Amino acid sequence: MSRNRFTSETTRLDDAARAGWLYYVAGNTQDQIARTMGVSRQSAQRLVAMAVAERLVKVRLDHPIGRCMDLAAALRDRFGLVTVEVAPSDPEAPDLLTGIAIAAAAHLERVLKSPERRIISLGTGRNLRAMVEQLPTMNCPQHVVVSRLGNMMEDGSATPYNATIRLAERIGAPHYPYPLPVLARDAAELATMRNQQAARNTIDLCARADLSLVGIGQIDRTAPLHVDGFLSAAETDVLSRAGAVGEITGWVYDARGQIIDCAFNRRVASAPLPSASERPVIAVASGQAKLPAIRSALAGRLVNGLVTSEATAEQLLS
């Protein structure tokens, strides 16, 4: 096959894969796909049909779109990451979670297929919950699932985005919920709580995790910590003035990706963030609002892997 013909065939499959993603994952109509890709409706229809005929589309997209692969390689080089997955974006809905949830689930599935015992530690949040929902049912009793933070507020009420229990149910594995609230009232109470045997065991498992998957939150009035009731508006403003731009499992950090020495962090009960240079710590995050937080986490090596969207990847590299 000549080079020109090979390039043409690759481009044709790329277009079919993108059309298939827009149709089956993003839920676009063929008219919307035609507008997005700048082709006729008939061409959009043929591309969607080709995605099925070429077996590019099953439960998730099997064909690696060239542009996403290029972006992943650039992010890997720019930030020294060990793992990068970039999911295609729908230009009309760049913050859609489905694409990155599917990409993160595919990565997790590969790890879970190992016959050897693996410890999987999870943060919490919408992205990780969406990832677990995209994971097929598996039988993996050899693995262990552990939560990196509690899902209780000070009054005992639970957060709705815990992913650990759901993952353990989905793969038939034992799990260790984090036996502490997200925040202690003060540092003295935190020290007492962390001295409990159950807490020490869970923190030890988190430190030895073979794979950690976490979300990234921004620090402003739209922050998950504020929206979910862990930070008041006044506390959010105080952290912003102190230079906080993001948080991972409750740990607040600045624009350099450094954990801030502040009163709030002295109350965080979550497992300490692992050294990203030692074990895989992968953030599942995307969106315009999270860009400064994601960029700072990468720059400070708080994580060494990223699953994100095409739109976010382009902005991180711009």
ChimeraX attribute file (.defattr): number of C-alpha atoms within 10 A of each C-alpha:
attribute: neighborCount
match mode: 1-to-1
recipient: residues
	/A:1	6
	/A:2	7
	/A:3	8
	/A:4	9
	/A:5	10
	/A:6	11
	/A:7	12
	/A:8	12
	/A:9	12
	/A:10	14
	/A:11	14
	/A:12	14
	/A:13	21
	/A:14	20
	/A:15	20
	/A:16	28
	/A:17	27
	/A:18	24
	/A:19	28
	/A:20	29
	/A:21	27
	/A:22	24
	/A:23	19
	/A:24	16
	/A:25	19
	/A:26	20
	/A:27	13
	/A:28	18
	/A:29	14
	/A:30	21
	/A:31	14
	/A:32	16
	/A:33	26
	/A:34	19
	/A:35	12
	/A:36	16
	/A:37	15
	/A:38	11
	/A:39	13
	/A:40	14
	/A:41	16
	/A:42	11
	/A:43	17
	/A:44	26
	/A:45	20
	/A:46	14
	/A:47	24
	/A:48	24
	/A:49	16
	/A:50	20
	/A:51	24
	/A:52	14
	/A:53	11
	/A:54	12
	/A:55	13
	/A:56	22
	/A:57	21
	/A:58	11
	/A:59	11
	/A:60	17
	/A:61	22
	/A:62	13
	/A:63	18
	/A:64	16
	/A:65	20
	/A:66	14
	/A:67	14
	/A:68	20
	/A:69	17
	/A:70	12
	/A:71	23
	/A:72	25
	/A:73	16
	/A:74	17
	/A:75	24
	/A:76	18
	/A:77	11
	/A:78	13
	/A:79	16
	/A:80	15
	/A:81	23
	/A:82	18
	/A:83	18
	/A:84	24
	/A:85	26
	/A:86	29
	/A:87	30
	/A:88	26
	/A:89	25
	/A:90	23
	/A:91	13
	/A:92	11
	/A:93	10
	/A:94	18
	/A:95	21
	/A:96	17
	/A:97	23
	/A:98	19
	/A:99	29
	/A:100	27
	/A:101	26
	/A:102	23
	/A:103	25
	/A:104	30
	/A:105	21
	/A:106	18
	/A:107	15
	/A:108	18
	/A:109	16
	/A:110	9
	/A:111	16
	/A:112	20
	/A:113	13
	/A:114	12
	/A:115	11
	/A:116	11
	/A:117	13
	/A:118	19
	/A:119	21
	/A:120	26
	/A:121	26
	/A:122	28
	/A:123	29
	/A:124	25
	/A:125	22
	/A:126	17
	/A:127	24
	/A:128	28
	/A:129	20
	/A:130	20
	/A:131	23
	/A:132	22
	/A:133	18
	/A:134	19
	/A:135	20
	/A:136	13
	/A:137	14
	/A:138	16
	/A:139	15
	/A:140	20
	/A:141	13
	/A:142	16
	/A:143	22
	/A:144	20
	/A:145	28
	/A:146	26
	/A:147	29
	/A:148	32
	/A:149	29
	/A:150	22
	/A:151	23
	/A:152	19
	/A:153	17
	/A:154	14
	/A:155	7
	/A:156	9
	/A:157	10
	/A:158	13
	/A:159	16
	/A:160	13
	/A:161	17
	/A:162	22
	/A:163	24
	/A:164	26
	/A:165	16
	/A:166	15
	/A:167	25
	/A:168	23
	/A:169	15
	/A:170	17
	/A:171	22
	/A:172	18
	/A:173	17
	/A:174	16
	/A:175	21
	/A:176	21
	/A:177	19
	/A:178	25
	/A:179	24
	/A:180	23
	/A:181	22
	/A:182	21
	/A:183	25
	/A:184	21
	/A:185	14
	/A:186	14
	/A:187	17
	/A:188	11
	/A:189	13
	/A:190	18
	/A:191	14
	/A:192	10
	/A:193	18
	/A:194	19
	/A:195	10
	/A:196	12
	/A:197	11
	/A:198	16
	/A:199	20
	/A:200	16
	/A:201	15
	/A:202	23
	/A:203	23
	/A:204	12
	/A:205	21
	/A:206	28
	/A:207	19
	/A:208	16
	/A:209	21
	/A:210	17
	/A:211	18
	/A:212	28
	/A:213	23
	/A:214	22
	/A:215	23
	/A:216	24
	/A:217	27
	/A:218	24
	/A:219	26
	/A:220	20
	/A:221	16
	/A:222	14
	/A:223	20
	/A:224	19
	/A:225	20
	/A:226	18
	/A:227	13
	/A:228	15
	/A:229	13
	/A:230	19
	/A:231	19
	/A:232	14
	/A:233	14
	/A:234	11
	/A:235	14
	/A:236	20
	/A:237	15
	/A:238	13
	/A:239	22
	/A:240	17
	/A:241	10
	/A:242	14
	/A:243	15
	/A:244	24
	/A:245	26
	/A:246	29
	/A:247	23
	/A:248	23
	/A:249	25
	/A:250	26
	/A:251	21
	/A:252	25
	/A:253	28
	/A:254	22
	/A:255	18
	/A:256	17
	/A:257	23
	/A:258	17
	/A:259	20
	/A:260	17
	/A:261	11
	/A:262	12
	/A:263	11
	/A:264	20
	/A:265	18
	/A:266	18
	/A:267	20
	/A:268	23
	/A:269	28
	/A:270	27
	/A:271	25
	/A:272	14
	/A:273	17
	/A:274	17
	/A:275	14
	/A:276	19
	/A:277	14
	/A:278	9
	/A:279	17
	/A:280	20
	/A:281	28
	/A:282	25
	/A:283	28
	/A:284	27
	/A:285	26
	/A:286	27
	/A:287	17
	/A:288	13
	/A:289	15
	/A:290	18
	/A:291	21
	/A:292	18
	/A:293	26
	/A:294	32
	/A:295	20
	/A:296	19
	/A:297	26
	/A:298	24
	/A:299	18
	/A:300	18
	/A:301	20
	/A:302	23
	/A:303	27
	/A:304	25
	/A:305	25
	/A:306	28
	/A:307	26
	/A:308	28
	/A:309	30
	/A:310	26
	/A:311	22
	/A:312	23
	/A:313	25
	/A:314	15
	/A:315	12
	/A:316	17
	/A:317	12
	/A:318	6
